[in-house]
Amino acid sequence: MSKVRIYTLAKEVGVENHRMLEILDGLGVSYKSVSSTIEEDTVELIKQIVAEEGAQGAGSGAAAEASQASTSSASTSPANTSPAQPAADDVQAPTPGASAPAPTAAPAPEPRSSEMPAASSSAGAQGSPVSTPVKERQPGEVVQPSSMQPGNPQPGTPQPASDAPHRAPVVTIMGHVDHGKTSLLDYIRKTKVAAGEAGGITQHVGAFEAQTSKGRIVFIDTPGHEAFTTIRARGANVADIAIIVIAADDSLMPQTREAIAHAQAAKVPMIIAINKIDLAQADPDRVKTDLTQLNLVPEEYGGDLIVVPVSARSGEGVEDLLEYISLTAELEDLRADPKGEFSGVIIEGKVDKQAGVLATVMVQEGTLHIGDFLVVGEKYGKIKAMTDSAGGRIKSAGPSTPVQVLGFSEVPDSGEKVRSAKNEHAARELVEARASDRRDTENARVRSRLTLEEMMGPLGSVRTVNLILRADTQGSVEAIQGILARKESDDVKLNVMFAGIGSPSEADVLLASTAEATILCFSTTPAGGVKKMAEGKGVDIKSFRIIYELIDEVDRLIKGTTEPVFEEKYLGRAEVRMIIKHPKSGNIAGSYVTDGSLKRNAKAKVTRGKQVVYEGTIVGLKRFKDDVREVQTGYECGINVDWDDVQVGDIIEASEMVEVVQA
Ligand SMILES: Nc1nc2c(ncn2[C@@H]2O[C@H](COP(=O)(O)OP(=O)(O)OP(=O)(O)O)[C@@H](O)[C@H]2O)c(=O)[nH]1
C-alpha cells in the first residue's frame, strides 16, 4: 500500500496545506509536518471529505475556490474572508448522523485551536529541525478564523492581534565558503553581485526582497566565511527560515555543521539546498547520507528534512526551492500587524562618506515612517530618509521589509533591537533610562567581582599584543573580534584597545604609539594625513580587503613578528668555461652547472680561487638562444650576472631568499 505526502495530496485535491492539516487534525491523524506521509485509506477518506466540501460549497459561492485564496493576502479587513474559513464552515455543516465521513469530519473545527499546539509539541519532541513548521501558537492565534468560535466577533468588529495579516518570510542562506550562497541569491534576484565582491567573498550582511512566483520573500545575504560567524548567528535570529547550502561535490564541511547548529539553536526550520548538481562530480546522495549522520534525515529516507537539489548556475531546482520556502512559510503562519507598535532589528550599520550614518533595519512589527524617532540601545535618531533594498526612496515600510535608514548620529550595533518613540523627548528619556540601568549594573559588577588580575592586569608572563581595529561596518568589526577571540592562547593575549567603524583617526595613531599597538583596517584605509602621522610615530597601519590576509597578519602578530623573516637558501653552482661577448648585455659567462640548479633572478656570488670577487643577481639565463628560468646540474648555459669582469674558471654560486616559517 503506497503512502502519499500531505502536500502532494493537498495539491492533488486542490486545497491548501493548512486546510489539509485541519482535516487531518479532525480525523485524529498524527503528522509531523506537511511533508509527512499518510496511509492510502486516509487518503481516500480525505478525498471524500474534500469532494463533499466542494459539493456543499458550490451552492454557497465555491468554498473550495475560496479556500485556495492565498494565505499571504495582506488584507486584514474583517470582512475579508480568511482562507480556511469557507471550507471549515462546510466541514462543520454536516449534522451528526449524516453519511460516511461527516461524523469524523464534523468535530474538526472545534478542537482545532487546542489541537494545533498539541501537534506542534509532538513535532517538537522529535527534535527534527523541519518538524517545527506547525509552531506553537498563542490561544486564539490559529489559522482557524475566529468567527468560527462560538460567541466570536462578527465581521466589522475590531480584530484581535492574532488575525494580523500574513507577512513575507525572512530567509537566511547559510553554508560553507564557496558552496554557492551568493550565486544562489544571484540567481534568485537575477542580478550579479558575486563578481563585484572583494576576493569573491561576501563581506557584509545585506538583505533584499525578491518577488518570486510564490510571492514576496525577503532574503538576508549572510556571509559564508568562518570569520563572520557572529553575523551569521545573528542572521539566523532575524530569519524565519534557514536555507543551508551544501555543494554536491563537497558535502558537509565545518561551516555547514556550524550553520546547521545555528539554525537549530535559533529554532528556525531549515531547508537543505544541495547546490552545484550540474557538476559531473556532484554526488547528492552522499550529501543526504552525510546528513543522516547528524540525525537529519531527508524526506526521501523517511525523515522530515526537506532537501532540494539545485544548481545556482543553470537554475535547475530553484523554483522548487522557492516553493518549499513558501510552503514552510505558510505553515509557520507568519503574521505581523502593520498598524501595531513598531519593532525591528538592526541588520547592518555603517558610515557612508557622503550620506553619513546608515543603518539597515528589518521591520518586524508595525510600520516605519519618515520622521519617526527610533531608539537602538543607548542611541536614538529621527528618520530623515529611507531606501528600500533596491535603493528606491520610500516613505514608509511595513513588516518583513528591510530598509536603510538615514538619521542616526552614531552607528547602531547590528543585531540590536529597534524601538520607536513618540517624540524626541520620549526617545531621549528611554535612552537615558537605559544608560542609567547599564551604569548601575556595571557598578554592581565592579563592586562584587573585580579580581586583582582584572585590576592589575595579567600576573603571569603572558605576552599582550595591542591592537586597534577599524572596519567599514559594525558587522565586520564584530567578525574580526570573533576571530581574535578564538586566536588567543594562554601565552598570548590579544588586547583590542579600540574597535571602530570608518578610517583610522589621528587619535588612533596617538593611542597606538603610546601603547605600541598595531592598527588593523578592514575595507578601510587611512587618510593621507593620518598615514603620514603614523609613519612619523612608527605606528603600523595595515589595511586589508580580504579577510584571509587579515587572519594571516593576526597570526604573524601572535607569533611575535610583524614582518616575515627571510633566510638565504643555497641553490647550486656553475663553473665558467668561456666568456661570450654580447653587444647589448655585456659579458656572458658560458658555464656548466656542477651542482643543484641556477635560477633567473637568484642572488649570484662569484668566487675566484678562494676569494669572493663579485655579488649580484643572475639577470639573464640562456640555454642556447632561449631565455630560461632554471638550469639543472649537468647542463651548459649562458649566465649574465650584470658584471663584465667575470673570467673563465670562476665559480658562480646561486642562492635565493625564502621566508622562514616561525614555530
Ligand atoms: N558549477 C557550478 N558552480 C557554482 C554553482 N554555484 C556556485 N558555483 C561556483 O562556486 C563558486 C563559489 O560560489 P559563491 O556563490 O561565491 O559561493 P559563496 O558560498 O557565496 O561563497 P562566499 O561568499 O565566499 O562564502 C563560484 O565560482 C561559483 O561560480 C553551481 O550551481 N554550479
The ligand as an SDF file (V2000), in Angstrom:
LIG
                    3D

 32 34  0  0  0  0  0  0  0  0999 V2000
   29.0970   24.5190  -11.4190 N   0  0  0  0  0  0  0  0  0  0  0  0
   28.5240   25.2940  -10.5040 C   0  0  0  0  0  0  0  0  0  0  0  0
   29.2580   26.2330   -9.8840 N   0  0  0  0  0  0  0  0  0  0  0  0
   28.6610   27.0140   -8.9630 C   0  0  0  0  0  0  0  0  0  0  0  0
   27.2970   26.8440   -8.6290 C   0  0  0  0  0  0  0  0  0  0  0  0
   27.0100   27.7470   -7.6590 N   0  0  0  0  0  0  0  0  0  0  0  0
   28.1340   28.4410   -7.4130 C   0  0  0  0  0  0  0  0  0  0  0  0
   29.1350   27.9990   -8.2010 N   0  0  0  0  0  0  0  0  0  0  0  0
   30.5080   28.4900   -8.2280 C   0  0  0  0  0  0  0  0  0  0  0  0
   31.1040   28.2590   -6.9700 O   0  0  0  0  0  0  0  0  0  0  0  0
   31.9450   29.3540   -6.6030 C   0  0  0  0  0  0  0  0  0  0  0  0
   31.5210   29.9210   -5.2730 C   0  0  0  0  0  0  0  0  0  0  0  0
   30.2180   30.4760   -5.4140 O   0  0  0  0  0  0  0  0  0  0  0  0
   29.7230   31.6700   -4.4720 P   0  0  0  0  0  0  0  0  0  0  0  0
   28.3200   31.9200   -4.8260 O   0  0  0  0  0  0  0  0  0  0  0  0
   30.6700   32.8310   -4.4870 O   0  0  0  0  0  0  0  0  0  0  0  0
   29.8450   30.9390   -3.0730 O   0  0  0  0  0  0  0  0  0  0  0  0
   29.5450   31.5180   -1.6380 P   0  0  0  0  0  0  0  0  0  0  0  0
   29.1130   30.3590   -0.8400 O   0  0  0  0  0  0  0  0  0  0  0  0
   28.6430   32.6970   -1.7090 O   0  0  0  0  0  0  0  0  0  0  0  0
   30.9690   31.9650   -1.2100 O   0  0  0  0  0  0  0  0  0  0  0  0
   31.4270   33.0450   -0.0970 P   0  0  0  0  0  0  0  0  0  0  0  0
   30.6890   34.3200   -0.3490 O   0  0  0  0  0  0  0  0  0  0  0  0
   32.8930   33.1720   -0.3550 O   0  0  0  0  0  0  0  0  0  0  0  0
   31.1300   32.4170    1.2100 O   0  0  0  0  0  0  0  0  0  0  0  0
   31.8650   30.3370   -7.7450 C   0  0  0  0  0  0  0  0  0  0  0  0
   32.9560   30.1090   -8.5930 O   0  0  0  0  0  0  0  0  0  0  0  0
   30.5780   29.9890   -8.4430 C   0  0  0  0  0  0  0  0  0  0  0  0
   30.5910   30.2980   -9.8120 O   0  0  0  0  0  0  0  0  0  0  0  0
   26.5450   25.8310   -9.3110 C   0  0  0  0  0  0  0  0  0  0  0  0
   25.3630   25.5970   -9.0890 O   0  0  0  0  0  0  0  0  0  0  0  0
   27.2130   25.0910  -10.2240 N   0  0  0  0  0  0  0  0  0  0  0  0
  1  2  1  0
  2  3  2  0
  2 32  1  0
  3  4  1  0
  4  5  2  0
  4  8  1  0
  5  6  1  0
  5 30  1  0
  6  7  2  0
  7  8  1  0
  8  9  1  0
  9 10  1  0
  9 28  1  0
 10 11  1  0
 11 12  1  0
 11 26  1  0
 12 13  1  0
 13 14  1  0
 14 15  2  0
 14 16  1  0
 14 17  1  0
 17 18  1  0
 18 19  2  0
 18 20  1  0
 18 21  1  0
 21 22  1  0
 22 23  2  0
 22 24  1  0
 22 25  1  0
 26 27  1  0
 26 28  1  0
 28 29  1  0
 30 31  2  0
 30 32  1  0
M  END
$$$$
